[in-house]
C-alpha cells in the first residue's frame, strides 16, 4: 500500500518538538495539539520502513512558509523584520526534512507531469482546491497512493473521489483514521 503524507501531518508531528509550536494552537476534529502530535508520530512510525511512503518536495516549502507567515505578524514595523525571521522559519524546513528522512518517507519531485495532472483534474477545480492542495492530490495520484493522509479539510473532502494511476480510489483521511485503516491492512 502506498501512502502519501501531506505537509500538515509533519507540522502536527513537529508541533510539540520545535519551531512549529505556534502553528498548532487549536484542536482539530476533537483532538488537542498534543494528541495531533502523538497521532502523527504513531502514524509515521507505522509507515516507517514497512510501507511505501511519500510526500511532495512542496512539503518543505509549505512548512517554512507557514511559520514565516505566522512570525511575520510579530515583526510588523520592525526594520528588516522579514529578513530577521527567515532563519527561524528556515529551521522548520530543516526539521521537516529531518522528520521525512527519519520516517523513511520519499520526497517526490514536483515535476511538470504532476503540474499537468493537477491542471487536468477538473474535479479539484470544481471543489475549489487551491494550488498547493491540488498539487498534493496530483502528486499522490502520480505516486499511485492508496491513502492520502492530511489534516486539511479541503483534501479530506475528496476522500473516495480521486483515483490513483492504477485506477484505485484514494482514501483521504487524517492521521488517527489512517492508523485505523492501516491496522486493518495488516
OpenMM code with the backbone's topology and positions (N, CA, C; nanometers):
from openmm import Vec3, app, unit

residues = "UNK UNK UNK UNK UNK UNK UNK UNK UNK UNK UNK UNK UNK UNK UNK UNK UNK UNK UNK UNK UNK UNK UNK UNK UNK UNK UNK UNK UNK UNK UNK UNK UNK UNK UNK UNK UNK UNK UNK UNK UNK UNK UNK UNK UNK UNK UNK UNK UNK UNK UNK UNK UNK UNK UNK UNK UNK UNK UNK UNK UNK UNK UNK UNK UNK UNK UNK UNK UNK UNK UNK UNK UNK UNK UNK UNK UNK UNK UNK UNK UNK UNK UNK UNK UNK UNK UNK UNK UNK UNK UNK UNK UNK UNK UNK UNK UNK UNK UNK UNK UNK UNK UNK UNK UNK UNK UNK UNK UNK UNK UNK UNK UNK UNK UNK UNK UNK UNK UNK UNK UNK UNK UNK UNK UNK UNK UNK UNK UNK UNK UNK UNK UNK UNK UNK UNK UNK UNK UNK UNK UNK UNK UNK UNK UNK UNK UNK UNK UNK UNK UNK UNK UNK UNK UNK UNK UNK UNK UNK UNK UNK UNK UNK UNK UNK UNK UNK UNK UNK UNK UNK UNK UNK UNK UNK UNK UNK UNK UNK UNK UNK UNK UNK UNK UNK UNK".split()
positions = [
    Vec3(0.0849, -0.1186, 0.0000),
    Vec3(0.0000, 0.0000, 0.0000),
    Vec3(0.0882, 0.1232, 0.0000),
    Vec3(0.0634, 0.2142, -0.0912),
    Vec3(0.1373, 0.3397, -0.0975),
    Vec3(0.0617, 0.4465, -0.0187),
    Vec3(0.1368, 0.5203, 0.0616),
    Vec3(0.0781, 0.6210, 0.1495),
    Vec3(0.1446, 0.7558, 0.1220),
    Vec3(0.0625, 0.8547, 0.0906),
    Vec3(0.1114, 0.9905, 0.0667),
    Vec3(0.0848, 1.0733, 0.1927),
    Vec3(0.1849, 1.1478, 0.2375),
    Vec3(0.1749, 1.2284, 0.3598),
    Vec3(0.1808, 1.3762, 0.3219),
    Vec3(0.0754, 1.4487, 0.3532),
    Vec3(0.0665, 1.5920, 0.3238),
    Vec3(0.1357, 1.6713, 0.4352),
    Vec3(0.1740, 1.7928, 0.4056),
    Vec3(0.2521, 1.8798, 0.4939),
    Vec3(0.1992, 1.8870, 0.6367),
    Vec3(0.0687, 1.9006, 0.6516),
    Vec3(0.0102, 1.9218, 0.7843),
    Vec3(0.0429, 1.8118, 0.8844),
    Vec3(0.0627, 1.6902, 0.8373),
    Vec3(0.0939, 1.5800, 0.9286),
    Vec3(0.2342, 1.5983, 0.9868),
    Vec3(0.3272, 1.6469, 0.9045),
    Vec3(0.4617, 1.6753, 0.9565),
    Vec3(0.4581, 1.7928, 1.0538),
    Vec3(0.3757, 1.8936, 1.0245),
    Vec3(0.3611, 2.0059, 1.1176),
    Vec3(0.2995, 1.9570, 1.2478),
    Vec3(0.1998, 1.8672, 1.2389),
    Vec3(0.1428, 1.8095, 1.3613),
    Vec3(0.2531, 1.7427, 1.4436),
    Vec3(0.3334, 1.6601, 1.3782),
    Vec3(0.4413, 1.5876, 1.4466),
    Vec3(0.5396, 1.6845, 1.5124),
    Vec3(0.5766, 1.7895, 1.4397),
    Vec3(0.6771, 1.8831, 1.4910),
    Vec3(0.6199, 1.9862, 1.5881),
    Vec3(0.4882, 1.9942, 1.5988),
    Vec3(0.4268, 2.1000, 1.6804),
    Vec3(0.4638, 2.0930, 1.8284),
    Vec3(0.5048, 1.9796, 1.8755),
    Vec3(0.5476, 1.9670, 2.0157),
    Vec3(0.6985, 1.9429, 2.0250),
    Vec3(0.7691, 1.9665, 1.9137),
    Vec3(0.9106, 1.9324, 1.9093),
    Vec3(0.9991, 2.0430, 1.8541),
    Vec3(0.9529, 2.1636, 1.8436),
    Vec3(1.0409, 2.2658, 1.7885),
    Vec3(0.9690, 2.3885, 1.7393),
    Vec3(1.0170, 2.4409, 1.6280),
    Vec3(0.9719, 2.5690, 1.5747),
    Vec3(0.8242, 2.5738, 1.5395),
    Vec3(0.7618, 2.4605, 1.5152),
    Vec3(0.6225, 2.4583, 1.4682),
    Vec3(0.5208, 2.4771, 1.5803),
    Vec3(0.5661, 2.4947, 1.7018),
    Vec3(0.4760, 2.5040, 1.8174),
    Vec3(0.3626, 2.6041, 1.7958),
    Vec3(0.3927, 2.7192, 1.7369),
    Vec3(0.2902, 2.8229, 1.7200),
    Vec3(0.1917, 2.7909, 1.6078),
    Vec3(0.2216, 2.6911, 1.5254),
    Vec3(0.1343, 2.6605, 1.4118),
    Vec3(0.0173, 2.5710, 1.4493),
    Vec3(0.0234, 2.5058, 1.5613),
    Vec3(-0.0866, 2.4191, 1.6066),
    Vec3(-0.1293, 2.4650, 1.7452),
    Vec3(-0.2203, 2.5598, 1.7472),
    Vec3(-0.2679, 2.6116, 1.8752),
    Vec3(-0.4117, 2.5715, 1.9035),
    Vec3(-0.4805, 2.5182, 1.8029),
    Vec3(-0.6199, 2.4795, 1.8204),
    Vec3(-0.6349, 2.3300, 1.8009),
    Vec3(-0.7438, 2.2786, 1.8539),
    Vec3(-0.7719, 2.1366, 1.8334),
    Vec3(-0.8256, 2.1164, 1.6919),
    Vec3(-0.8222, 1.9917, 1.6472),
    Vec3(-0.8770, 1.9570, 1.5157),
    Vec3(-0.9562, 1.8286, 1.5318),
    Vec3(-1.0803, 1.8314, 1.4889),
    Vec3(-1.1696, 1.7162, 1.4975),
    Vec3(-1.1660, 1.6527, 1.6377),
    Vec3(-1.1728, 1.7398, 1.7391),
    Vec3(-1.1818, 1.6935, 1.8769),
    Vec3(-1.0511, 1.6466, 1.9390),
    Vec3(-0.9391, 1.6676, 1.8696),
    Vec3(-0.8095, 1.6251, 1.9235),
    Vec3(-0.7238, 1.7470, 1.9545),
    Vec3(-0.6611, 1.7470, 2.0698),
    Vec3(-0.5765, 1.8580, 2.1127),
    Vec3(-0.4466, 1.8607, 2.0329),
    Vec3(-0.3719, 1.9684, 2.0470),
    Vec3(-0.2417, 1.9807, 1.9818),
    Vec3(-0.1522, 1.8629, 2.0198),
    Vec3(-0.1510, 1.8282, 2.1460),
    Vec3(-0.0696, 1.7153, 2.1914),
    Vec3(-0.1137, 1.5846, 2.1295),
    Vec3(-0.2450, 1.5640, 2.1184),
    Vec3(-0.2956, 1.4396, 2.0585),
    Vec3(-0.2665, 1.4351, 1.9087),
    Vec3(-0.2750, 1.5502, 1.8417),
    Vec3(-0.2400, 1.5562, 1.6994),
    Vec3(-0.0949, 1.5145, 1.6787),
    Vec3(-0.0068, 1.5638, 1.7660),
    Vec3(0.1361, 1.5289, 1.7564),
    Vec3(0.1573, 1.3795, 1.7816),
    Vec3(0.0883, 1.3251, 1.8805),
    Vec3(0.1013, 1.1814, 1.9099),
    Vec3(0.0459, 1.0954, 1.7969),
    Vec3(-0.0682, 1.1352, 1.7410),
    Vec3(-0.1270, 1.0607, 1.6288),
    Vec3(-0.0354, 1.0647, 1.5072),
    Vec3(0.0208, 1.1834, 1.4793),
    Vec3(0.1117, 1.1962, 1.3649),
    Vec3(0.2332, 1.1067, 1.3841),
    Vec3(0.2886, 1.1070, 1.5043),
    Vec3(0.4061, 1.0230, 1.5313),
    Vec3(0.3723, 0.8749, 1.5171),
    Vec3(0.2601, 0.8325, 1.5737),
    Vec3(0.2208, 0.6912, 1.5647),
    Vec3(0.1993, 0.6505, 1.4194),
    Vec3(0.1345, 0.7380, 1.3426),
    Vec3(0.1119, 0.7088, 1.2010),
    Vec3(0.2448, 0.6989, 1.1264),
    Vec3(0.3322, 0.7983, 1.1453),
    Vec3(0.4609, 0.7990, 1.0750),
    Vec3(0.5473, 0.6791, 1.1148),
    Vec3(0.5431, 0.6420, 1.2416),
    Vec3(0.6162, 0.5215, 1.2853),
    Vec3(0.5580, 0.3969, 1.2194),
    Vec3(0.4268, 0.3969, 1.2021),
    Vec3(0.3596, 0.2811, 1.1425),
    Vec3(0.4022, 0.2604, 0.9967),
    Vec3(0.4226, 0.3688, 0.9239),
    Vec3(0.4617, 0.3530, 0.7832),
    Vec3(0.6130, 0.3433, 0.7650),
    Vec3(0.6884, 0.3787, 0.8685),
    Vec3(0.8346, 0.3782, 0.8582),
    Vec3(0.8864, 0.2383, 0.8249),
    Vec3(0.9563, 0.2302, 0.7150),
    Vec3(1.0240, 0.1069, 0.6786),
    Vec3(0.9342, -0.0064, 0.6306),
    Vec3(0.8055, 0.0026, 0.6560),
    Vec3(0.7185, -0.1094, 0.6192),
    Vec3(0.6208, -0.0749, 0.5067),
    Vec3(0.6131, 0.0478, 0.4709),
    Vec3(0.5190, 0.0919, 0.3696),
    Vec3(0.5895, 0.1822, 0.2699),
    Vec3(0.5262, 0.2014, 0.1605),
    Vec3(0.5760, 0.2908, 0.0586),
    Vec3(0.5203, 0.4298, 0.0892),
    Vec3(0.5970, 0.5129, 0.1607),
    Vec3(0.5511, 0.6455, 0.1996),
    Vec3(0.6160, 0.7533, 0.1166),
    Vec3(0.5395, 0.8552, 0.0803),
    Vec3(0.5924, 0.9656, 0.0012),
    Vec3(0.5274, 1.0971, 0.0383),
    Vec3(0.5991, 1.2036, 0.0099),
    Vec3(0.5479, 1.3391, 0.0260),
    Vec3(0.6106, 1.4244, -0.0832),
    Vec3(0.5495, 1.5352, -0.1132),
    Vec3(0.5997, 1.6233, -0.2184),
    Vec3(0.7149, 1.7085, -0.1681),
    Vec3(0.8029, 1.7470, -0.2593),
    Vec3(0.9064, 1.8456, -0.2270),
    Vec3(0.8401, 1.9756, -0.1800),
    Vec3(0.7176, 1.9976, -0.2217),
    Vec3(0.6400, 2.1140, -0.1797),
    Vec3(0.6231, 2.1189, -0.0274),
    Vec3(0.6265, 2.0044, 0.0379),
    Vec3(0.6075, 1.9970, 0.1830),
    Vec3(0.7094, 2.0825, 0.2576),
    Vec3(0.8347, 2.0772, 0.2180),
    Vec3(0.9375, 2.1568, 0.2869),
    Vec3(0.9114, 2.3061, 0.2708),
    Vec3(0.8754, 2.3474, 0.1507),
    Vec3(0.8424, 2.4877, 0.1268),
    Vec3(0.7228, 2.5299, 0.2121),
    Vec3(0.6177, 2.4479, 0.2107),
    Vec3(0.4961, 2.4850, 0.2846),
    Vec3(0.5218, 2.4987, 0.4339),
    Vec3(0.6054, 2.4121, 0.4885),
    Vec3(0.6359, 2.4199, 0.6320),
    Vec3(0.7040, 2.5527, 0.6640),
    Vec3(0.8058, 2.5869, 0.5857),
    Vec3(0.8754, 2.7136, 0.6094),
    Vec3(0.7815, 2.8316, 0.5908),
    Vec3(0.7034, 2.8301, 0.4853),
    Vec3(0.6143, 2.9418, 0.4551),
    Vec3(0.5079, 2.9598, 0.5639),
    Vec3(0.4574, 2.8501, 0.6181),
    Vec3(0.3572, 2.8598, 0.7251),
    Vec3(0.4154, 2.9304, 0.8477),
    Vec3(0.5371, 2.8926, 0.8853),
    Vec3(0.5983, 2.9566, 1.0017),
    Vec3(0.6353, 3.1011, 0.9707),
    Vec3(0.6840, 3.1259, 0.8493),
    Vec3(0.7184, 3.2631, 0.8117),
    Vec3(0.5957, 3.3538, 0.8238),
    Vec3(0.4823, 3.3109, 0.7699),
    Vec3(0.3596, 3.3916, 0.7765),
    Vec3(0.3174, 3.4143, 0.9213),
    Vec3(0.3309, 3.3110, 1.0041),
    Vec3(0.2947, 3.3235, 1.1446),
    Vec3(0.3857, 3.4243, 1.2151),
    Vec3(0.5149, 3.4161, 1.1893),
    Vec3(0.6108, 3.5059, 1.2543),
    Vec3(0.6055, 3.6484, 1.1988),
    Vec3(0.5646, 3.6631, 1.0738),
    Vec3(0.5617, 3.7952, 1.0098),
    Vec3(0.4737, 3.8931, 1.0858),
    Vec3(0.3713, 3.8420, 1.1516),
    Vec3(0.2839, 3.9313, 1.2286),
    Vec3(0.3564, 3.9907, 1.3488),
    Vec3(0.4632, 3.9265, 1.3944),
    Vec3(0.5353, 3.9741, 1.5131),
    Vec3(0.6400, 4.0797, 1.4804),
    Vec3(0.6724, 4.0981, 1.3516),
    Vec3(0.7782, 4.1922, 1.3160),
    Vec3(0.7276, 4.3100, 1.2329),
    Vec3(0.5958, 4.3274, 1.2297),
    Vec3(0.5415, 4.4425, 1.1560),
    Vec3(0.5997, 4.5702, 1.2160),
    Vec3(0.6505, 4.6560, 1.1288),
    Vec3(0.7076, 4.7827, 1.1738),
    Vec3(0.8521, 4.7723, 1.2189),
    Vec3(0.9078, 4.6535, 1.2219),
    Vec3(1.0472, 4.6349, 1.2618),
    Vec3(1.1336, 4.6444, 1.1370),
    Vec3(1.2346, 4.7290, 1.1435),
    Vec3(1.3241, 4.7430, 1.0292),
    Vec3(1.3882, 4.6092, 0.9946),
    Vec3(1.3740, 4.5683, 0.8698),
    Vec3(1.4277, 4.4418, 0.8189),
    Vec3(1.3726, 4.3203, 0.8936),
    Vec3(1.2535, 4.3350, 0.9463),
    Vec3(1.1923, 4.2268, 1.0237),
    Vec3(1.1771, 4.0980, 0.9448),
    Vec3(1.1379, 4.1088, 0.8180),
    Vec3(1.1230, 3.9902, 0.7348),
    Vec3(1.2524, 3.9126, 0.7215),
    Vec3(1.3625, 3.9849, 0.7066),
    Vec3(1.4928, 3.9191, 0.6960),
    Vec3(1.5296, 3.8481, 0.8253),
    Vec3(1.4920, 3.9068, 0.9364),
    Vec3(1.5294, 3.8508, 1.0660),
    Vec3(1.4601, 3.7185, 1.0953),
    Vec3(1.3398, 3.6992, 1.0395),
    Vec3(1.2675, 3.5757, 1.0715),
    Vec3(1.2919, 3.4632, 0.9716),
    Vec3(1.3561, 3.4929, 0.8584),
    Vec3(1.3832, 3.3871, 0.7612),
    Vec3(1.4635, 3.2720, 0.8231),
    Vec3(1.5718, 3.2987, 0.8977),
    Vec3(1.6466, 3.1850, 0.9548),
    Vec3(1.5633, 3.1001, 1.0521),
    Vec3(1.4729, 3.1643, 1.1235),
    Vec3(1.3868, 3.0896, 1.2159),
    Vec3(1.2908, 3.0014, 1.1374),
    Vec3(1.2287, 3.0589, 1.0351),
    Vec3(1.1357, 2.9821, 0.9521),
    Vec3(1.2095, 2.8725, 0.8758),
    Vec3(1.3293, 2.9021, 0.8283),
    Vec3(1.4083, 2.8029, 0.7549),
    Vec3(1.4398, 2.6829, 0.8431),
    Vec3(1.4535, 2.7066, 0.9724),
    Vec3(1.4807, 2.5957, 1.0644),
    Vec3(1.3683, 2.4921, 1.0604),
    Vec3(1.2446, 2.5370, 1.0396),
    Vec3(1.1339, 2.4423, 1.0323),
    Vec3(1.1440, 2.3571, 0.9061),
    Vec3(1.1936, 2.4151, 0.7978),
    Vec3(1.2149, 2.3353, 0.6774),
    Vec3(1.3167, 2.2243, 0.7071),
    Vec3(1.4219, 2.2580, 0.7782),
    Vec3(1.5231, 2.1585, 0.8123),
    Vec3(1.4645, 2.0511, 0.9061),
    Vec3(1.3843, 2.0929, 1.0010),
    Vec3(1.3209, 1.9963, 1.0914),
    Vec3(1.2264, 1.9049, 1.0146),
    Vec3(1.1532, 1.9614, 0.9199),
    Vec3(1.0618, 1.8814, 0.8378),
    Vec3(1.1396, 1.7794, 0.7567),
    Vec3(1.2467, 1.8224, 0.6948),
    Vec3(1.3292, 1.7312, 0.6158),
    Vec3(1.3903, 1.6212, 0.7030),
    Vec3(1.4311, 1.6580, 0.8237),
    Vec3(1.4846, 1.5586, 0.9175),
    Vec3(1.3779, 1.4550, 0.9528),
    Vec3(1.2557, 1.5007, 0.9771),
    Vec3(1.1463, 1.4068, 1.0077),
    Vec3(1.1169, 1.3181, 0.8868),
    Vec3(1.1143, 1.3761, 0.7688),
    Vec3(1.0901, 1.2988, 0.6463),
    Vec3(1.1937, 1.1874, 0.6344),
    Vec3(1.3187, 1.2215, 0.6564),
    Vec3(1.4264, 1.1230, 0.6465),
    Vec3(1.4169, 1.0193, 0.7573),
    Vec3(1.3877, 1.0628, 0.8784),
    Vec3(1.3785, 0.9707, 0.9915),
    Vec3(1.2698, 0.8650, 0.9693),
    Vec3(1.1585, 0.9074, 0.9138),
    Vec3(1.0465, 0.8153, 0.8928),
    Vec3(1.0516, 0.7453, 0.7560),
    Vec3(1.1641, 0.7586, 0.6864),
    Vec3(1.1855, 0.6901, 0.5577),
    Vec3(1.0779, 0.7229, 0.4548),
    Vec3(1.0379, 0.8488, 0.4501),
    Vec3(0.9379, 0.8932, 0.3540),
    Vec3(1.0124, 0.9488, 0.2329),
    Vec3(0.9733, 0.9054, 0.1153),
    Vec3(1.0353, 0.9552, -0.0073),
    Vec3(0.9909, 1.0985, -0.0341),
    Vec3(1.0842, 1.1821, -0.0785),
    Vec3(1.0487, 1.3164, -0.1229),
    Vec3(1.0276, 1.3077, -0.2736),
    Vec3(0.9051, 1.3356, -0.3141),
    Vec3(0.8655, 1.3214, -0.4543),
    Vec3(0.8803, 1.4547, -0.5266),
    Vec3(0.9303, 1.4467, -0.6463),
    Vec3(0.9567, 1.5649, -0.7267),
    Vec3(0.8264, 1.6348, -0.7656),
    Vec3(0.8312, 1.7665, -0.7616),
    Vec3(0.7215, 1.8478, -0.8142),
    Vec3(0.7547, 1.8690, -0.9614),
    Vec3(0.7130, 1.7766, -1.0428),
    Vec3(0.7543, 1.7697, -1.1830),
    Vec3(0.6507, 1.8326, -1.2757),
    Vec3(0.6899, 1.8567, -1.3998),
    Vec3(0.5915, 1.9041, -1.4978),
    Vec3(0.4729, 1.8071, -1.5109),
    Vec3(0.4988, 1.6759, -1.4985),
    Vec3(0.3903, 1.5779, -1.5062),
    Vec3(0.2889, 1.5947, -1.3942),
    Vec3(0.3377, 1.6246, -1.2733),
    Vec3(0.2468, 1.6477, -1.1601),
    Vec3(0.1646, 1.7734, -1.1853),
    Vec3(0.2295, 1.8771, -1.2350),
    Vec3(0.1576, 2.0023, -1.2615),
    Vec3(0.0531, 1.9815, -1.3716),
    Vec3(0.0885, 1.9089, -1.4753),
    Vec3(-0.0083, 1.8807, -1.5814),
    Vec3(-0.1258, 1.7997, -1.5283),
    Vec3(-0.0971, 1.7018, -1.4416),
    Vec3(-0.2058, 1.6227, -1.3826),
    Vec3(-0.2959, 1.7133, -1.2996),
    Vec3(-0.2367, 1.7995, -1.2191),
    Vec3(-0.3158, 1.8906, -1.1361),
    Vec3(-0.4057, 1.9777, -1.2226),
    Vec3(-0.3523, 2.0280, -1.3321),
    Vec3(-0.4314, 2.1141, -1.4209),
    Vec3(-0.5444, 2.0381, -1.4890),
    Vec3(-0.5246, 1.9083, -1.5085),
    Vec3(-0.6272, 1.8291, -1.5775),
    Vec3(-0.7345, 1.7739, -1.4834),
    Vec3(-0.7154, 1.7886, -1.3544),
    Vec3(-0.8108, 1.7331, -1.2579),
    Vec3(-0.9226, 1.8345, -1.2318),
    Vec3(-1.0185, 1.8350, -1.3220),
    Vec3(-1.1287, 1.9313, -1.3171),
    Vec3(-1.2068, 1.9201, -1.1864),
    Vec3(-1.2196, 1.8001, -1.1337),
    Vec3(-1.2946, 1.7807, -1.0086),
    Vec3(-1.2346, 1.8635, -0.8947),
    Vec3(-1.1027, 1.8760, -0.8920),
    Vec3(-1.0375, 1.9563, -0.7882),
    Vec3(-1.0711, 2.1040, -0.8061),
    Vec3(-1.0797, 2.1477, -0.9301),
    Vec3(-1.1175, 2.2868, -0.9576),
    Vec3(-1.2612, 2.3125, -0.9148),
    Vec3(-1.3509, 2.2201, -0.9492),
    Vec3(-1.4922, 2.2349, -0.9117),
    Vec3(-1.5084, 2.2432, -0.7608),
    Vec3(-1.4246, 2.1703, -0.6889),
    Vec3(-1.4335, 2.1688, -0.5428),
    Vec3(-1.3558, 2.2827, -0.4779),
    Vec3(-1.2907, 2.3654, -0.5608),
    Vec3(-1.2218, 2.4835, -0.5096),
    Vec3(-1.0880, 2.4560, -0.4434),
    Vec3(-1.0232, 2.3441, -0.4743),
    Vec3(-0.8918, 2.3176, -0.4154),
    Vec3(-0.7901, 2.4125, -0.4765),
    Vec3(-0.7250, 2.4874, -0.3919),
    Vec3(-0.6237, 2.5817, -0.4377),
    Vec3(-0.4975, 2.5071, -0.4774),
    Vec3(-0.4032, 2.5782, -0.5340),
    Vec3(-0.2857, 2.5189, -0.5983),
    Vec3(-0.2115, 2.4185, -0.5103),
    Vec3(-0.1714, 2.4561, -0.3903),
    Vec3(-0.0893, 2.3663, -0.3082),
    Vec3(-0.1636, 2.2369, -0.2753),
    Vec3(-0.2895, 2.2480, -0.2348),
    Vec3(-0.3670, 2.1278, -0.2026),
    Vec3(-0.3849, 2.0406, -0.3269),
    Vec3(-0.4157, 2.1035, -0.4398),
    Vec3(-0.4340, 2.0290, -0.5643),
    Vec3(-0.3030, 1.9633, -0.6082),
    Vec3(-0.1912, 2.0299, -0.5847),
    Vec3(-0.0616, 1.9696, -0.6175),
    Vec3(-0.0335, 1.8489, -0.5288),
    Vec3(-0.0725, 1.8560, -0.4025),
    Vec3(-0.0558, 1.7389, -0.3149),
    Vec3(-0.1395, 1.6216, -0.3666),
    Vec3(-0.2635, 1.6490, -0.4033),
    Vec3(-0.3500, 1.5422, -0.4550),
    Vec3(-0.2923, 1.4851, -0.5845),
    Vec3(-0.2487, 1.5720, -0.6749),
    Vec3(-0.1918, 1.5256, -0.8015),
    Vec3(-0.0641, 1.4448, -0.7784),
    Vec3(0.0165, 1.4853, -0.6820),
    Vec3(0.1383, 1.4101, -0.6505),
    Vec3(0.1023, 1.2735, -0.5947),
    Vec3(0.0003, 1.2680, -0.5110),
    Vec3(-0.0460, 1.1394, -0.4571),
    Vec3(-0.0930, 1.0473, -0.5692),
    Vec3(-0.1641, 1.1040, -0.6667),
    Vec3(-0.2105, 1.0249, -0.7815),
    Vec3(-0.0905, 0.9706, -0.8583),
    Vec3(0.0062, 1.0577, -0.8885),
    Vec3(0.1259, 1.0167, -0.9629),
    Vec3(0.2063, 0.9119, -0.8855),
    Vec3(0.2076, 0.9218, -0.7543),
    Vec3(0.2782, 0.8271, -0.6667),
    Vec3(0.2047, 0.6933, -0.6595),
    Vec3(0.0840, 0.6912, -0.7113),
    Vec3(-0.0025, 0.5727, -0.7089),
    Vec3(-0.0447, 0.5386, -0.5655),
    Vec3(-0.0681, 0.6441, -0.4873),
    Vec3(-0.1053, 0.6275, -0.3469),
    Vec3(-0.2442, 0.5661, -0.3330),
    Vec3(-0.2584, 0.4843, -0.2323),
    Vec3(-0.3881, 0.4293, -0.1941),
    Vec3(-0.4493, 0.5120, -0.0822),
    Vec3(-0.3620, 0.5824, -0.0096),
    Vec3(-0.4029, 0.6579, 0.1079),
    Vec3(-0.3313, 0.7921, 0.1050),
    Vec3(-0.4068, 0.9004, 0.1211),
    Vec3(-0.3503, 1.0346, 0.1323),
    Vec3(-0.3852, 1.0824, 0.2728),
    Vec3(-0.2834, 1.1085, 0.3536),
    Vec3(-0.3052, 1.1452, 0.4930),
    Vec3(-0.2798, 1.2943, 0.5091),
    Vec3(-0.3816, 1.3642, 0.5587),
    Vec3(-0.3791, 1.5097, 0.5667),
    Vec3(-0.4695, 1.5559, 0.6802),
    Vec3(-0.4421, 1.6744, 0.7301),
    Vec3(-0.5325, 1.7379, 0.8251),
    Vec3(-0.6130, 1.8477, 0.7590),
    Vec3(-0.5897, 1.8693, 0.6312),
    Vec3(-0.6534, 1.9775, 0.5566),
    Vec3(-0.7948, 1.9378, 0.5149),
    Vec3(-0.8898, 2.0159, 0.5557),
    Vec3(-1.0311, 1.9858, 0.5303),
    Vec3(-1.0632, 1.9737, 0.3810),
    Vec3(-1.0047, 2.0614, 0.2993),
    Vec3(-1.0314, 2.0553, 0.1551),
    Vec3(-0.9830, 1.9243, 0.0944),
    Vec3(-0.8677, 1.8775, 0.1384),
    Vec3(-0.8165, 1.7495, 0.0887),
    Vec3(-0.9010, 1.6346, 0.1426),
    Vec3(-0.9380, 1.6406, 0.2684),
    Vec3(-1.0199, 1.5338, 0.3265),
    Vec3(-1.1558, 1.5236, 0.2563),
    Vec3(-1.2022, 1.6340, 0.2007),
    Vec3(-1.3307, 1.6341, 0.1307),
    Vec3(-1.3271, 1.5642, -0.0050),
    Vec3(-1.2103, 1.5244, -0.0531),
    Vec3(-1.2040, 1.4480, -0.1781),
    Vec3(-1.1818, 1.2984, -0.1494),
    Vec3(-1.2051, 1.2582, -0.0253),
    Vec3(-1.1952, 1.1166, 0.0111),
    Vec3(-1.2886, 1.0339, -0.0771),
    Vec3(-1.2305, 0.9347, -0.1427),
    Vec3(-1.3104, 0.8450, -0.2252),
    Vec3(-1.3516, 0.9008, -0.3605),
    Vec3(-1.3036, 1.0194, -0.3956),
    Vec3(-1.3435, 1.0852, -0.5199),
    Vec3(-1.2375, 1.0692, -0.6286),
    Vec3(-1.1124, 1.0672, -0.5897),
    Vec3(-0.9995, 1.0663, -0.6836),
    Vec3(-0.9428, 0.9247, -0.6929),
    Vec3(-0.8984, 0.8872, -0.8118),
    Vec3(-0.8343, 0.7567, -0.8292),
    Vec3(-0.6856, 0.7755, -0.8583),
    Vec3(-0.6076, 0.6746, -0.8193),
    Vec3(-0.4639, 0.6793, -0.8449),
    Vec3(-0.4339, 0.6310, -0.9870),
    Vec3(-0.3081, 0.6254, -1.0242),
    Vec3(-0.2698, 0.5854, -1.1603),
    Vec3(-0.3183, 0.4454, -1.1958),
    Vec3(-0.3313, 0.3597, -1.0944),
    Vec3(-0.3769, 0.2226, -1.1187),
    Vec3(-0.5285, 0.2110, -1.1245),
    Vec3(-0.5983, 0.3224, -1.1031),
    Vec3(-0.7439, 0.3219, -1.1087),
    Vec3(-0.8120, 0.2908, -0.9765),
    Vec3(-0.7341, 0.2766, -0.8681),
    Vec3(-0.7921, 0.2516, -0.7359),
    Vec3(-0.8296, 0.3842, -0.6695),
    Vec3(-0.9384, 0.3837, -0.5978),
    Vec3(-0.9850, 0.5032, -0.5273),
    Vec3(-0.8872, 0.5357, -0.4142),
    Vec3(-0.8524, 0.6630, -0.4030),
    Vec3(-0.7633, 0.7088, -0.2963),
    Vec3(-0.8469, 0.7499, -0.1759),
    Vec3(-0.8158, 0.6937, -0.0614),
    Vec3(-0.8764, 0.7368, 0.0640),
    Vec3(-0.7994, 0.8569, 0.1159),
    Vec3(-0.8687, 0.9618, 0.1557),
    Vec3(-0.8090, 1.0836, 0.2106),
    Vec3(-0.8561, 1.0960, 0.3547),
    Vec3(-0.7657, 1.0749, 0.4490),
    Vec3(-0.8028, 1.0707, 0.5902),
    Vec3(-0.6987, 1.1416, 0.6752),
    Vec3(-0.7384, 1.1765, 0.7968),
    Vec3(-0.6480, 1.2342, 0.8955),
    Vec3(-0.5660, 1.1213, 0.9586),
    Vec3(-0.4632, 1.1580, 1.0343),
    Vec3(-0.3683, 1.0588, 1.0870),
    Vec3(-0.4329, 0.9543, 1.1776),
    Vec3(-0.5274, 0.9931, 1.2618),
    Vec3(-0.5885, 0.8951, 1.3515),
    Vec3(-0.6721, 0.7934, 1.2738),
    Vec3(-0.7387, 0.8381, 1.1673),
    Vec3(-0.8147, 0.7454, 1.0837),
    Vec3(-0.7211, 0.6592, 0.9992),
    Vec3(-0.6079, 0.7160, 0.9580),
    Vec3(-0.5094, 0.6371, 0.8819),
    Vec3(-0.4582, 0.5221, 0.9676),
    Vec3(-0.4355, 0.5474, 1.0949),
    Vec3(-0.3893, 0.4400, 1.1840),
    Vec3(-0.4906, 0.3266, 1.1896),
    Vec3(-0.6182, 0.3611, 1.1952),
    Vec3(-0.7228, 0.2581, 1.1969),
    Vec3(-0.7220, 0.1779, 1.0669),
    Vec3(-0.7144, 0.2485, 0.9539),
    Vec3(-0.7140, 0.1810, 0.8239),
    Vec3(-0.5910, 0.0936, 0.8065),
    Vec3(-0.4770, 0.1438, 0.8457),
    Vec3(-0.3529, 0.0668, 0.8308),
    Vec3(-0.3496, -0.0525, 0.9241),
    Vec3(-0.4126, -0.0400, 1.0387),
    Vec3(-0.4215, -0.1525, 1.1318),
    Vec3(-0.5028, -0.2664, 1.0742),
    Vec3(-0.6071, -0.2323, 0.9959),
    Vec3(-0.6898, -0.3326, 0.9310),
    Vec3(-0.6185, -0.3956, 0.8125),
    Vec3(-0.5161, -0.3260, 0.7636),
    Vec3(-0.4449, -0.3659, 0.6422),
    Vec3(-0.3475, -0.4808, 0.6672),
    Vec3(-0.3076, -0.5026, 0.7911),
    Vec3(-0.2006, -0.5981, 0.8200),
    Vec3(-0.2458, -0.7411, 0.8253),
] * unit.nanometer
topology = app.Topology()
chain = topology.addChain("A")
for resn in residues:
    res = topology.addResidue(resn, chain)
    for name in ("N", "CA", "C"):
        topology.addAtom(name, app.Element.getBySymbol(name[0]), res)
